[in-house]
Amino acid sequence: MINDIEGLQQLLRDLGIESPKIIYRSINKALTGVRTDAVNAVYQQLNLTKTRIRKDFDAPVKAHAGKLRGSIAARGKPVGLMSFGAKQLKNGTISVKVLRGGSKKKLKHSFIATAKGAENVWWRKTIYKRPVKPGVNYAKLPKKYRLPVELRSGPRIEDILAKSAVYSDVELKGWTRLRAEYARLLRIELNRH
């Protein structure tokens, strides 16, 4: 295999074709497809829209003549339950479905509120003796009945992507894309010469 690659690179040099140029262009073209494959793989796992999943992916780090490698990465905080379509029921509980293949879960002692300009699901850490009925304006309760609260969230996008089954599937599709793009660019260059 190595002898074949060395022979191919020597042939390309003899024809005056820059091999690194073909390599970095094929890497860059494949990266956009790999990000799409990664978004689709996470979409099959989580009950999120593809737009929301794509939001946690950085722009691809592209290859160039001096660096023949590229990468994509997902970064972000855990996704709030409102992104999963959380709804408050009449009895005061929250109903939400996080996993695409899973069922809806009901969360007690949780409520939907707007904080810092974003609506999200919150959880009261301690349940006090004073009963709080659904529909009560929590902002008007005495502070000792309102706090402490904690944000409820689902998994991070990168945690799902890091699962071995998901990652290996995306990686395999990426190598397939890279080989196909390299072969296409090589054919174009050989046709010119």
C-alpha positions as CSV (number, residue, x, y, z in Angstrom):
1,M,0.0,0.0,0.0
2,I,2.8,2.5,0.9
3,N,4.7,1.6,-2.3
4,D,1.5,2.3,-4.3
5,I,1.1,5.7,-2.6
6,E,4.7,6.6,-3.1
7,G,4.5,5.5,-6.8
8,L,1.3,7.6,-7.2
9,Q,2.9,10.6,-5.7
10,Q,6.0,10.2,-7.9
11,L,3.7,9.9,-11.0
12,L,1.8,13.1,-9.9
13,R,5.2,14.9,-9.5
14,D,6.3,13.8,-12.9
15,L,3.1,15.2,-14.4
16,G,3.5,18.4,-12.6
17,I,0.5,17.9,-10.3
18,E,0.7,19.1,-6.7
19,S,-0.3,16.2,-4.5
20,P,-0.8,18.2,-1.3
21,K,-3.2,20.6,-3.1
22,I,-5.4,17.7,-4.0
23,I,-5.2,16.3,-0.5
24,Y,-6.1,19.6,1.4
25,R,-8.9,20.4,-1.1
26,S,-10.4,17.0,-0.6
27,I,-10.1,17.3,3.2
28,N,-11.9,20.6,3.2
29,K,-14.7,19.4,0.9
30,A,-15.2,16.3,3.0
31,L,-15.4,18.3,6.3
32,T,-18.7,20.0,5.4
33,G,-20.2,16.5,4.7
34,V,-18.8,15.1,7.9
35,R,-20.4,17.9,9.9
36,T,-23.7,17.1,8.2
37,D,-23.2,13.4,9.1
38,A,-22.5,14.2,12.7
39,V,-25.6,16.4,13.0
40,N,-27.7,13.6,11.5
41,A,-26.2,11.0,13.9
42,V,-27.0,13.2,16.9
43,Y,-30.5,13.9,15.5
44,Q,-31.2,10.1,15.5
45,Q,-30.4,10.0,19.2
46,L,-31.9,13.2,20.6
47,N,-35.4,14.8,20.3
48,L,-33.9,18.1,19.0
49,T,-34.1,19.9,15.6
50,K,-31.1,19.7,13.3
51,T,-30.8,23.5,13.5
52,R,-30.4,23.3,17.3
53,I,-27.9,20.6,17.1
54,R,-25.8,22.4,14.4
55,K,-25.7,25.4,16.7
56,D,-23.2,23.6,19.0
57,F,-20.8,22.7,16.2
58,D,-17.9,25.0,15.5
59,A,-16.9,26.0,12.0
60,P,-14.6,23.3,10.5
61,V,-10.9,23.8,11.0
62,K,-9.7,23.6,7.4
63,A,-6.5,22.1,6.0
64,H,-4.0,24.0,3.9
65,A,-0.7,23.3,2.2
66,G,1.3,23.6,5.4
67,K,-1.2,21.5,7.5
68,L,-2.8,18.5,5.8
69,R,-5.5,17.9,8.4
70,G,-8.8,19.3,9.3
71,S,-11.4,18.8,12.1
72,I,-14.8,19.5,13.3
73,A,-15.8,19.9,16.9
74,A,-19.0,20.2,19.0
75,R,-18.9,22.4,22.1
76,G,-21.6,23.7,24.4
77,K,-23.4,23.5,27.6
78,P,-26.1,20.9,28.4
79,V,-29.2,21.6,26.3
80,G,-32.1,23.1,28.2
81,L,-35.3,21.0,28.4
82,M,-37.3,23.7,26.5
83,S,-35.3,22.8,23.4
84,F,-36.7,19.2,23.8
85,G,-40.3,20.6,23.7
86,A,-41.0,20.6,27.4
87,K,-44.6,21.5,28.4
88,Q,-46.2,22.3,31.7
89,L,-49.3,20.1,32.4
90,K,-52.3,21.2,34.4
91,N,-51.3,19.3,37.5
92,G,-48.1,21.3,37.6
93,T,-45.6,18.7,36.4
94,I,-43.4,19.1,33.3
95,S,-43.7,16.6,30.4
96,V,-40.7,16.2,28.2
97,K,-39.2,13.7,25.7
98,V,-35.4,13.8,25.5
99,L,-34.4,10.7,23.6
100,R,-35.9,10.2,20.1
101,G,-36.6,6.5,20.8
102,G,-37.7,7.0,24.4
103,S,-41.0,8.0,26.0
104,K,-42.1,11.2,27.6
105,K,-41.1,11.7,31.2
106,K,-42.9,13.7,33.9
107,L,-40.9,15.9,36.2
108,K,-42.3,16.8,39.6
109,H,-41.3,20.0,41.4
110,S,-40.4,21.6,38.1
111,F,-41.7,24.7,36.4
112,I,-41.2,26.8,33.3
113,A,-40.0,30.3,33.9
114,T,-38.2,33.1,32.0
115,A,-34.8,34.1,33.3
116,K,-32.1,36.2,31.6
117,G,-34.4,36.5,28.6
118,A,-34.8,32.8,27.9
119,E,-37.6,30.5,28.8
120,N,-36.5,27.3,30.4
121,V,-37.4,24.5,32.9
122,W,-36.3,25.0,36.5
123,W,-36.4,22.6,39.5
124,R,-36.9,23.6,43.1
125,K,-34.1,21.9,45.1
126,T,-36.0,21.9,48.3
127,I,-39.8,21.4,48.7
128,Y,-41.0,23.6,51.6
129,K,-44.0,23.0,53.8
130,R,-46.1,25.7,52.2
131,P,-48.1,24.2,49.3
132,V,-47.6,25.9,46.0
133,K,-50.4,25.3,43.5
134,P,-50.1,25.3,39.7
135,G,-50.5,28.7,38.1
136,V,-49.2,30.6,41.2
137,N,-47.0,33.5,40.3
138,Y,-43.6,32.4,41.8
139,A,-42.2,35.9,41.6
140,K,-44.8,37.1,44.2
141,L,-44.0,34.4,46.8
142,P,-41.7,35.1,49.7
143,K,-38.1,34.5,48.7
144,K,-37.7,31.5,51.1
145,Y,-40.4,29.7,49.0
146,R,-38.9,30.5,45.7
147,L,-35.2,29.7,46.1
148,P,-33.0,27.8,45.6
149,V,-33.8,26.6,42.0
150,E,-31.7,24.8,39.5
151,L,-31.8,24.7,35.7
152,R,-33.0,21.3,34.3
153,S,-31.2,20.2,31.1
154,G,-30.6,17.3,28.9
155,P,-27.3,15.9,27.6
156,R,-24.7,17.9,25.7
157,I,-24.4,17.4,22.0
158,E,-20.7,16.4,22.3
159,D,-21.5,13.7,24.9
160,I,-23.9,12.0,22.4
161,L,-21.3,12.4,19.6
162,A,-18.6,10.9,21.8
163,K,-20.5,7.6,22.2
164,S,-18.5,4.9,20.4
165,A,-21.3,3.7,18.1
166,V,-22.1,7.3,17.0
167,Y,-18.5,8.4,16.6
168,S,-17.4,5.3,14.7
169,D,-20.3,5.7,12.2
170,V,-19.5,9.3,11.6
171,E,-15.8,8.5,11.2
172,L,-16.5,5.8,8.7
173,K,-18.7,8.0,6.6
174,G,-16.0,10.7,6.8
175,W,-13.3,8.5,5.4
176,T,-15.6,7.4,2.6
177,R,-16.3,11.0,1.7
178,L,-12.6,11.8,1.8
179,R,-11.7,8.9,-0.5
180,A,-14.5,9.8,-3.0
181,E,-13.5,13.5,-3.1
182,Y,-9.8,12.6,-3.5
183,A,-10.6,10.3,-6.4
184,R,-12.8,13.0,-8.0
185,L,-10.1,15.7,-7.7
186,L,-7.4,13.3,-8.9
187,R,-9.5,12.4,-12.0
188,I,-9.9,16.2,-12.8
189,E,-6.2,16.8,-12.5
190,L,-5.3,13.7,-14.6
191,N,-7.8,14.8,-17.3
192,R,-6.1,18.2,-17.5
193,H,-2.7,16.5,-18.2
